[in-house]
Amino acid sequence: MLTRRLHLPYSAGLVGAGMALALLPFGPILRLTKELLFNALLPPLIFEAAFHLDWKQLRRDLPVVLVLATLGVALSAAVTSAGMYYLAHWDWLSCAVFGVLIAATDPVSVIATFREAGARGRLLLLVESEALFNDGTAAVAFAVVVTFARGHQPTALSAASLLAATVVGGIACGAVVASLALLLAGRTEDHLVEITFTTIAAWGSFLLAEHLNLSGVLATLTAGLLMANYRSLGEISPRGREAVEAFWEYAAFIANSLVFLLIGVRGAHANLLAVPVVLAILLVTLGRAAAIYPCCLLFARTGLRVKLRHQHVLFWGGLRGALALALALGLPPEIPLRDHIVTISFAVVAFSVFVQGTTMTPLLRRLGEIPAPSSL
């Protein structure tokens, strides 16, 4: 309520509240772990965002989204990794691990910020879908890079096979779980049962894929898209859809709030002076520019052309958050410079929340994407 009165993103307010909570002498002991983020908080956030994507609109811009989420992630990771190697003098493996995990723009932060700002139309679709698909490809690439970093030496063919299997397998897990849930949901009009089936689809697809060492993010993303748009096997009743949308809106709000509070609690104890934080933030920002402008240039002479002002928004709206932190916190202890990677990841997320997040609405107004506030 306070952040709305101050016209600030509530994500920034929650991170600040988490920092204040951590500094209190009687503050609770709260720990942000990969298990908490991955198994509890990430599935509802991914599912809710995917559930609200319109497949008919997404299908038209899917080539743009996929290029941004694949080639864009690779370019962003390459720029960041190379910069940390030559300027911060890290070893190549640590640079590659950090470059890949920080290349993932976070749908939690992105979607919350843009919905609060009131963005609409194709821009909102591009921002949301790119962040969701970006997460999946970055998480998969991260798994491959960590395999190298742990001392394994897979060939190019085996690395490509692992990448393809993780992607295809994750999508398949989401499709199977969502299809079963839809098949059963189509046989009832009890809205509580329908909510339960969507809950099973969200967490079930994620946990099944992760158990099989596949992409849980892509599994839940697929499940959300199918539950909302695929009606051949069955569909949620009109009353059930209203209840499902209300439930997931609240579930995502709670998960979102906990993520940002926990980021604040963890960030309050980070030693940001021990590592080249400013350099890392500059390199990550440059990497994001390399991911957006060259990729959008590929569509400049087609019907899928992305307006320059939309490219500016995609660039500055590439916020980092829960997924990057979850990947960093889950790094094995033997990874070189692990503690530095975790600390810098928190610093980049803090920059996203407090700098990019708070300036996103003014940028959208300046570019004419949202109306100026009423003087009344």
FENBELPE-V445097 format. One record per residue. N is the residue number from 1. RES is the residue in one letter. SS is DSSP state (H for helix, E for strand, C for the rest). PSI is psi in whole degrees, 0 to 359 (NA if undefined). Layout:
[[N;RES;SS;PSI] [N;RES;SS;PSI]]
//
This chain:
[[1;M;C;320] [2;L;H;317] [3;T;H;327] [4;R;H;322] [5;R;H;328] [6;L;C;1] [7;H;C;46] [8;L;C;153] [9;P;C;136] [10;Y;H;340] [11;S;H;319] [12;A;H;320] [13;G;H;321] [14;L;H;321] [15;V;H;317] [16;G;H;319] [17;A;H;321] [18;G;H;319] [19;M;H;317] [20;A;H;320] [21;L;H;320] [22;A;H;334] [23;L;H;351] [24;L;C;141] [25;P;C;335] [26;F;C;18] [27;G;C;150] [28;P;C;156] [29;I;C;106] [30;L;C;130] [31;R;C;129] [32;L;C;115] [33;T;C;161] [34;K;H;320] [35;E;H;317] [36;L;H;314] [37;L;H;312] [38;F;H;310] [39;N;H;336] [40;A;H;314] [41;L;H;329] [42;L;H;317] [43;P;H;313] [44;P;H;328] [45;L;H;316] [46;I;H;314] [47;F;H;315] [48;E;H;318] [49;A;H;316] [50;A;H;325] [51;F;H;333] [52;H;C;2] [53;L;C;133] [54;D;C;114] [55;W;H;325] [56;K;H;319] [57;Q;H;319] [58;L;H;323] [59;R;H;323] [60;R;H;319] [61;D;H;11] [62;L;H;320] [63;P;H;318] [64;V;H;314] [65;V;H;315] [66;L;H;322] [67;V;H;316] [68;L;H;323] [69;A;H;351] [70;T;H;289] [71;L;H;320] [72;G;H;316] [73;V;H;318] [74;A;H;316] [75;L;H;316] [76;S;H;314] [77;A;H;321] [78;A;H;315] [79;V;H;314] [80;T;H;315] [81;S;H;314] [82;A;H;319] [83;G;H;317] [84;M;H;329] [85;Y;H;312] [86;Y;H;331] [87;L;H;321] [88;A;C;348] [89;H;C;38] [90;W;C;164] [91;D;C;159] [92;W;H;320] [93;L;H;315] [94;S;H;319] [95;C;H;316] [96;A;H;318] [97;V;H;311] [98;F;H;317] [99;G;H;320] [100;V;H;315] [101;L;H;328] [102;I;H;352] [103;A;C;341] [104;A;C;116] [105;T;C;143] [106;D;C;119] [107;P;H;332] [108;V;H;305] [109;S;H;315] [110;V;H;308] [111;I;H;318] [112;A;H;315] [113;T;H;314] [114;F;H;326] [115;R;H;320] [116;E;H;322] [117;A;H;339] [118;G;C;22] [119;A;C;147] [120;R;C;173] [121;G;H;209] [122;R;H;324] [123;L;H;313] [124;L;H;320] [125;L;H;313] [126;L;H;316] [127;V;H;312] [128;E;H;311] [129;S;H;322] [130;E;H;319] [131;A;H;321] [132;L;H;310] [133;F;H;323] [134;N;H;318] [135;D;H;314] [136;G;H;312] [137;T;H;322] [138;A;H;319] [139;A;H;321] [140;V;H;313] [141;A;H;324] [142;F;H;317] [143;A;H;321] [144;V;H;316] [145;V;H;319] [146;V;H;326] [147;T;H;316] [148;F;H;313] [149;A;H;334] [150;R;C;5] [151;G;C;352] [152;H;C;149] [153;Q;C;71] [154;P;C;150] [155;T;C;169] [156;A;H;322] [157;L;H;316] [158;S;H;325] [159;A;H;318] [160;A;H;322] [161;S;H;317] [162;L;H;318] [163;L;H;312] [164;A;H;317] [165;A;H;321] [166;T;H;319] [167;V;H;305] [168;V;H;317] [169;G;H;320] [170;G;H;315] [171;I;H;319] [172;A;H;319] [173;C;H;315] [174;G;H;320] [175;A;H;318] [176;V;H;311] [177;V;H;316] [178;A;H;322] [179;S;H;317] [180;L;H;318] [181;A;H;318] [182;L;H;320] [183;L;H;319] [184;L;H;322] [185;A;H;330] [186;G;C;353] [187;R;C;9] [188;T;C;156] [189;E;C;15] [190;D;C;114] [191;H;H;331] [192;L;H;322] [193;V;H;321] [194;E;H;320] [195;I;H;319] [196;T;H;319] [197;F;H;322] [198;T;H;326] [199;T;H;318] [200;I;H;320] [201;A;H;318] [202;A;H;304] [203;W;H;323] [204;G;H;315] [205;S;H;318] [206;F;H;310] [207;L;H;323] [208;L;H;313] [209;A;H;315] [210;E;H;324] [211;H;H;327] [212;L;C;10] [213;N;C;39] [214;L;C;184] [215;S;C;107] [216;G;H;326] [217;V;H;313] [218;L;H;328] [219;A;H;311] [220;T;H;324] [221;L;H;314] [222;T;H;317] [223;A;H;317] [224;G;H;316] [225;L;H;317] [226;L;H;317] [227;M;H;329] [228;A;H;332] [229;N;H;344] [230;Y;C;122] [231;R;C;6] [232;S;C;321] [233;L;C;334] [234;G;C;167] [235;E;C;158] [236;I;C;138] [237;S;C;159] [238;P;H;316] [239;R;H;321] [240;G;H;323] [241;R;H;319] [242;E;H;316] [243;A;H;319] [244;V;H;314] [245;E;H;319] [246;A;H;318] [247;F;H;313] [248;W;H;332] [249;E;H;317] [250;Y;H;318] [251;A;H;319] [252;A;H;323] [253;F;H;316] [254;I;H;313] [255;A;H;317] [256;N;H;314] [257;S;H;317] [258;L;H;321] [259;V;H;310] [260;F;H;324] [261;L;H;315] [262;L;H;327] [263;I;H;317] [264;G;H;317] [265;V;H;314] [266;R;H;321] [267;G;H;335] [268;A;C;336] [269;H;C;7] [270;A;C;137] [271;N;C;92] [272;L;C;358] [273;L;C;348] [274;A;C;353] [275;V;C;160] [276;P;C;74] [277;V;H;310] [278;V;H;318] [279;L;H;315] [280;A;H;317] [281;I;H;318] [282;L;H;317] [283;L;H;320] [284;V;H;319] [285;T;H;317] [286;L;H;320] [287;G;H;323] [288;R;H;320] [289;A;H;319] [290;A;H;334] [291;A;H;330] [292;I;H;301] [293;Y;H;312] [294;P;H;321] [295;C;H;318] [296;C;H;332] [297;L;H;332] [298;L;C;336] [299;F;C;12] [300;A;C;328] [301;R;C;23] [302;T;C;175] [303;G;C;351] [304;L;C;17] [305;R;C;134] [306;V;C;124] [307;K;C;148] [308;L;H;320] [309;R;H;329] [310;H;H;325] [311;Q;H;320] [312;H;H;319] [313;V;H;317] [314;L;H;321] [315;F;H;305] [316;W;H;339] [317;G;C;11] [318;G;C;69] [319;L;C;148] [320;R;C;152] [321;G;C;235] [322;A;H;317] [323;L;H;314] [324;A;H;318] [325;L;H;320] [326;A;H;317] [327;L;H;318] [328;A;H;315] [329;L;H;335] [330;G;C;5] [331;L;C;137] [332;P;C;151] [333;P;C;334] [334;E;C;354] [335;I;C;128] [336;P;C;141] [337;L;C;32] [338;R;H;313] [339;D;H;322] [340;H;H;320] [341;I;H;316] [342;V;H;314] [343;T;H;315] [344;I;H;324] [345;S;H;318] [346;F;H;322] [347;A;H;318] [348;V;H;319] [349;V;H;317] [350;A;H;318] [351;F;H;318] [352;S;H;314] [353;V;H;311] [354;F;H;333] [355;V;H;300] [356;Q;H;317] [357;G;H;318] [358;T;H;341] [359;T;H;359] [360;M;H;314] [361;T;H;314] [362;P;H;323] [363;L;H;316] [364;L;H;322] [365;R;H;318] [366;R;H;325] [367;L;C;359] [368;G;C;19] [369;E;C;337] [370;I;C;150] [371;P;C;156] [372;A;C;150] [373;P;C;146] [374;S;C;141] [375;S;C;345] [376;L;C;NA]]
//
